[in-house]
């Protein structure tokens, strides 16, 4: 019989995830400042920034979590 493992995503995991999202958001912002407006790269980076903001809100309850930091 196979044993099932129980997964746990704790506060330390959440904090690390938020730190990584912050770094990735900064990279996306750099792409948006260099790529031509309306280009595929610009649109993808902009979409990722929006999704990162949504993730920050869902994980912290603060709508502007990344904007204020």
Secondary structure as UniProt FT lines:
FT   HELIX           11..34
FT   TURN            37..38
FT   HELIX           40..60
FT   TURN            63..68
//
